[in-house]
Amino acid sequence: MKKQILFVDDERNVLEGLQRMLRLYRQEWDMHFALSGPQALAIMDAKPIDIIIADMRMPEMNGSQLLSEVMQRHPGTIRIVLSGHADADLIMRSVSVTHQYLSKPCDATTLRSVVARAVELRALLEAPSLKHLASQMGTLPSLPSLYFELSRELQLENASLQKIGQIISKDPGMTAKILQLANSSFFGRRRQISNPTEAISYLGLDRIQHLCVTVHAFSEFDPCDNRSFPIDRLWEHSSSTAHLAKRIAETEGSDKTTIEQACTAGFLHDIGELMIASRLPRRHGEAVAWAKENKVPLWEAERQILGASHSEVGAYLLGLWGLPDPIVEAIAYHHRPLALPSKATFCPLVALHAANVLDYENSGEVHPGIPDPVVDQKYMAALGMSDRHEKWRSLSLPLEVQRGA
């Protein structure tokens, strides 16, 4: 079935240019074109749209306002900005409602690649409710202590980018948002960024302050929403898994990019559980209870109760946000790596799968009463790495794990 793509721009010649440029993809897409936000919403009310690609600077209703309305009225639609660099202020205001940013001019190959990846990601989630959940997540809740620490630092007249970077790099939710923006083609990157410290440095103090203070790109996790969710323990597990995934990749002689991707995947691998626990606390509690009662891993219980696991939910969102494919794949399949085809060599998925299991062995459970994950021996045998797990088990963790150490 063809995907329904809607392009919105108040300049008719821009839309006509897009029509000509994308003529080759008419067999894959049904393309619709609107000259204004209200016209776009009328089209969307009349028929389901899979992806909307909108300009920022438009009269009557700008792109940020349009995408905000789309998020409320059509939460399953993927939202992409295609705009010029003169619209940077508007772009920054749209961080809570936009999945990806593309800069004008954008060639057909790049545009098709972004759309194709978004379409592929939708296949990860079968449950429409979870697609809607992921599509509506403009921010990811942060650990309260780190959120307040960041807020205090930003209020200082001589706020330090280094200090801010240290705080953000300890928090998976903040890290994911920073990587989303840094990996946007709008900001002119010629390569993808996997290292949050590099992303923070690239964006700079002014943009970080604007994100935090003006557009509230970060939010605090409210423990009252889900008192049974052990957010502190999950953060500890994320940090130590990241450290261990990095150590494993280093031990295997991986290049710098693979090491960084393994580390970041480890840090972000449970983002999906944070999303479910914060937005669907009752359903999250049902999944935890089902896992305990049936003595199965949480991800299996989530698939039973919700129709998808936290690994798939998290990967879907981070993929929409444009994080590098190896990170997204590792997160999506770290509980069931054999489900990912054509990966016959060491990659971030291998490091994350093993690190997640080993951290449970080293540090204990996140949810008491739920079985710990185990290494997939068939997967390791298929890679010719059956003997590696014992070798990696010998890797020692420091008592206090610092993110990226």
C-alpha angles and dihedrals in degrees: 000000000000118000118241111233123184122198119196125193131139092221111085093202090057091054091046089051091052090050091054094043094050098041090112091063098057090107090060103036139039101216125205127187131206131184096205144020095255090050090050092051090050090054091048092049089054099048139009113267120200099195133015120199112192140180117233106220108062131138122247093014121022124212095262092053091046095051091046089056091046091052090055099042101032107022095170094062117102111234122213130174120216108184147134128266091249086072096063094124092053090045091056091051090055098057093109095053104035128084099191140004126217125185127225127277095045121176122227094248093056093045093049091048092054093047093045092051092049090051092049091050091056088065089065092071122052096176111085091206091061092047087055091047093053094043091054096050104106092160135019118227115252133214104275095230092053092044091056092043090054092046091053093049093049091054092061118101090224096042111176122228089205092054092045090050091052091053096046092046090060093057123071095203095052092042092054092051093049091049090050092058097039091052093051115113086220089075091053103247113162092197136031120265120223099167114083093205090058090046092053092048091048095051093046135210098288094055093044091051091047091050093050103037105029107031099022095228090171128057136191122246108240109216090200088070091064116006093179094059110101097213094165092054092045090053091050090049091049093051096047092044089053091051093048094046088053091050091050093050090048091049089054091054095246122171121257095263094053091047092052092046092049091050094048092045088053091051094048101034096106097043088112092062089052089053093050095043094049099042103028103029095157093051090045089054090050091053092049091049092047091050091051094046095048097035094234132132116273093247091060091049091050091054089051096047102030105023094243138045129247089252091061094043092051094045091050093055096043090048090053088050090057102247115161116286096239090057093047092047093048092052094044096052106026092112095044108023095168089069090071109082128215100023104125099151138058111289138151089280091062092050094047095045091053096039093052091053094044094050090056088051091049102038108022134239129331092207112035112229096026118108116253118244118261131211115265102240093188090056093049091047091051088055092048088241103113091129096051100081093068090048091051091046088066091062106109124220121217116243091247114037116205118201109261095000 
